[in-house]
Amino acid sequence: MDASEVLALFDRQMRRDALPDAPGAGIERVGKVVRQVGVKGGWSAVVWSGLDAATARSAIAEQVQFFAELGREFEWKHYSHDQPDNLGELLLAAGFEAGSGEALMIARIADLPDGGGLPEGVRLHPVTTPADVELMLSAHEEAFETTADWLRPSLLDMLAESPGTVSMVVAMAGDVPVGGARLELHPGTEFASLWGGGTVPAWRGRGIYRALVAHRVEVAAQHGYRYVQVDASDESRPILHRLGFTALGTTTPYVYKP
């Protein structure tokens, strides 16, 4: 895999030519900025920008004003190769708050190994009903030690309105959810993306996370996708690296709250 070519392809297909990632959201292209305007309570963000030292400050101010007039919090999804080099500093100076950075990791599906097995007594259950979503969210909350209330509406909307572009699965140990994850398919691109993969603490180190990755990669391959992409945490990065994913940079959420 040629890292520079794949990164350029990712920028073009997944960012510059992005499609809305949720029902009701819209993509707008204003000058050298591509933004998503989500439904009220949904995710709004700048997903791509082609700025330089001469245009960055004014473009940032324009986006702040636009979303402030809507009364919306929004994210500037910043990648380490974005220009200008001090874009992150300019966002902070404009009042944004930086979140935790993650590694942008991509793998060519053809290069990935076959999936690993699950521990005895654990099975993967497809998420197809609202009750299944609750099982998945239960595992998510325990795995990430956080509330999933913000995620519930989005997952229910995806399940109801975009079932062909999302595949969710929960790992069950008997009747207990012990892990969960989702795959998002991006029509018109060569990329599928992995989100939310996590295992509850008591079941870690037994191959469940790897099995969740392998299951989603298989689904992506069945739909004809060439690459899978992950925004990987520090915990996930070494596992994904061993599986064959390559880190192509970092991504940091800069959030503006009006």
C-alpha positions in Angstrom: 0.0 0.0 0.0 1.4 3.4 -1.0 0.7 5.5 2.0 0.9 8.9 0.3 -1.4 7.7 -2.5 -3.9 6.3 -0.1 -3.9 9.4 2.1 -4.6 11.6 -1.0 -7.4 9.2 -2.0 -8.8 9.4 1.5 -8.7 13.2 1.5 -10.5 13.4 -1.8 -13.2 10.7 -1.3 -13.9 10.9 2.4 -13.3 14.6 3.1 -13.4 16.9 0.1 -16.1 14.9 -1.7 -17.8 13.9 1.6 -21.4 12.8 1.8 -23.6 13.4 4.9 -22.9 10.8 7.6 -26.4 10.8 9.1 -30.1 11.1 8.0 -31.1 14.7 7.7 -27.6 16.1 7.6 -26.3 18.2 4.7 -22.9 18.9 3.1 -22.1 22.4 2.1 -19.0 23.6 0.1 -18.1 27.2 0.8 -14.9 28.4 -0.8 -12.1 26.1 0.4 -14.1 24.6 3.2 -16.4 21.6 3.2 -18.8 21.4 6.2 -21.5 19.1 7.5 -24.6 20.8 9.0 -26.2 18.2 11.1 -29.8 18.1 12.4 -30.4 19.8 15.7 -28.5 17.8 18.3 -26.5 16.0 15.6 -22.9 16.3 14.5 -21.9 19.4 12.7 -18.3 19.8 11.5 -15.8 21.2 9.1 -14.6 17.9 7.4 -12.1 19.3 4.9 -10.3 22.6 4.2 -7.8 23.6 1.6 -6.4 26.7 3.3 -3.1 28.5 3.5 -1.5 31.1 5.8 -3.3 33.9 3.9 -6.8 32.4 4.0 -7.0 30.4 7.3 -7.9 33.1 9.8 -10.8 34.5 7.7 -12.1 31.0 6.9 -12.1 30.1 10.5 -14.0 33.3 11.4 -16.6 32.6 8.7 -17.3 29.1 10.0 -17.5 30.4 13.6 -20.0 33.1 12.6 -22.1 30.6 10.5 -22.5 28.1 13.2 -22.9 30.7 15.9 -25.9 32.2 14.0 -27.4 28.7 14.0 -26.7 28.3 17.7 -24.8 25.1 17.0 -21.7 23.6 18.5 -19.4 22.3 15.8 -16.2 20.4 15.3 -13.3 21.3 13.1 -11.9 17.8 12.2 -8.2 18.6 11.9 -5.7 16.2 10.4 -2.0 16.5 11.0 -1.2 17.0 7.3 -3.7 19.9 7.0 -2.5 23.3 6.0 -1.3 25.7 7.1 1.0 24.0 9.6 -0.3 26.1 12.5 -3.9 25.5 11.8 -4.4 23.9 15.2 -2.9 27.0 16.9 -5.2 29.3 14.9 -8.3 27.2 15.9 -7.3 27.5 19.6 -6.8 31.2 19.2 -10.3 31.5 17.7 -11.8 29.9 20.8 -11.9 26.2 19.9 -11.1 23.5 22.4 -8.9 20.6 21.4 -10.0 17.1 22.2 -7.9 13.9 22.4 -6.0 13.1 19.2 -6.4 9.7 17.5 -4.3 7.9 14.9 -5.7 7.8 11.3 -5.2 4.2 10.5 -6.0 2.6 7.1 -5.5 -0.9 5.7 -6.1 -2.5 2.3 -8.6 -5.2 2.9 -6.7 -7.7 0.7 -3.6 -7.4 2.9 -5.4 -8.2 6.2 -5.3 -11.7 7.7 -8.4 -13.9 8.2 -10.4 -13.2 11.4 -9.5 -14.7 14.7 -11.8 -16.9 16.7 -14.0 -15.9 19.6 -13.6 -17.1 23.2 -15.7 -20.1 24.1 -19.3 -19.1 24.9 -19.1 -15.7 23.0 -21.0 -15.1 19.8 -21.5 -12.1 17.5 -25.1 -10.9 17.3 -26.2 -8.6 14.5 -27.9 -5.4 15.7 -31.2 -5.2 13.8 -33.7 -3.9 16.4 -33.9 -1.0 18.9 -33.5 -3.7 21.6 -30.2 -4.8 20.0 -29.1 -1.1 20.0 -29.6 -1.1 23.8 -27.4 -4.2 24.2 -24.7 -2.6 22.1 -24.9 0.7 24.1 -24.7 -1.2 27.3 -21.4 -2.8 26.2 -20.2 0.6 24.9 -20.8 2.4 28.2 -19.0 -0.3 30.2 -16.1 -0.5 27.7 -15.5 3.2 27.5 -16.7 4.1 31.0 -19.0 6.8 29.8 -22.6 7.5 29.0 -23.9 6.6 25.5 -27.0 8.8 25.7 -25.5 11.1 23.0 -25.0 8.1 20.7 -28.4 6.5 21.0 -30.4 8.8 18.7 -27.8 8.5 15.9 -27.7 4.7 16.0 -31.4 4.4 16.0 -31.7 6.8 13.0 -29.0 4.8 11.2 -30.9 1.6 11.9 -34.2 3.0 10.7 -33.2 5.1 7.8 -29.8 3.9 6.5 -29.6 0.1 7.2 -27.8 -0.4 3.9 -24.8 1.7 4.9 -24.3 0.6 8.5 -23.6 -2.8 10.0 -23.6 -3.1 13.8 -22.8 -6.1 15.9 -22.7 -6.9 19.6 -20.6 -9.6 21.2 -22.7 -11.7 23.6 -21.5 -14.0 26.4 -24.7 -15.8 27.0 -27.2 -13.0 27.6 -24.6 -10.4 28.6 -23.2 -7.9 26.1 -19.4 -7.8 26.4 -18.4 -5.8 23.3 -19.8 -4.0 20.3 -18.8 -2.1 17.2 -20.2 -0.7 13.9 -19.1 -0.5 10.3 -20.1 2.4 8.1 -20.1 2.0 4.3 -19.5 5.1 2.2 -21.1 4.8 -1.2 -19.1 6.1 -4.1 -15.8 5.7 -2.3 -13.3 2.9 -1.8 -13.5 3.2 2.0 -15.5 1.7 4.8 -14.9 2.9 8.4 -14.8 1.2 11.7 -16.3 2.9 14.7 -17.0 2.3 18.4 -15.1 -1.0 18.8 -14.7 -1.8 22.4 -14.7 -4.7 24.9 -15.8 -4.6 28.6 -12.8 -4.8 31.0 -13.6 -8.3 32.3 -13.4 -9.8 28.8 -10.3 -8.0 27.4 -7.3 -9.9 26.1 -9.3 -12.8 24.8 -9.6 -11.8 21.1 -13.0 -10.1 21.1 -11.8 -6.8 19.7 -9.8 -8.6 17.0 -12.9 -10.6 16.1 -15.0 -7.5 15.9 -12.5 -6.0 13.5 -12.3 -9.1 11.4 -16.1 -9.4 11.2 -16.5 -5.8 9.9 -13.7 -6.1 7.5 -15.4 -9.2 6.0 -18.6 -7.3 5.6 -16.8 -4.4 3.9 -15.1 -6.9 1.5 -18.5 -8.4 0.7 -19.7 -5.0 -0.4 -16.7 -4.4 -2.6 -14.7 -1.9 -0.6 -11.0 -1.8 -0.9 -9.9 -0.1 2.3 -11.0 0.2 5.9 -10.2 3.2 8.0 -10.2 3.8 11.8 -9.7 6.8 14.1 -7.7 4.7 16.6 -7.2 5.4 20.3 -3.9 4.7 22.0 -5.4 1.4 23.3 -6.5 0.3 19.8 -3.5 1.4 17.8 -1.1 -1.4 18.7 -3.7 -4.1 18.0 -4.6 -2.6 14.7 -0.9 -2.3 13.8 -0.4 -6.0 14.4 -3.4 -6.7 12.2 -1.9 -4.8 9.3 -3.2 -1.3 9.6 -0.9 1.6 8.9 -0.9 5.0 10.8 -1.0 7.8 8.2 -1.2 10.7 10.6 -3.3 11.9 13.5 -6.7 13.5 13.7 -7.8 15.9 16.5 -11.3 17.3 17.1 -11.3 21.0 17.7 -14.7 22.0 19.1 -16.4 25.4 19.2 -19.2 26.0 21.6 -21.2 29.2 20.9 
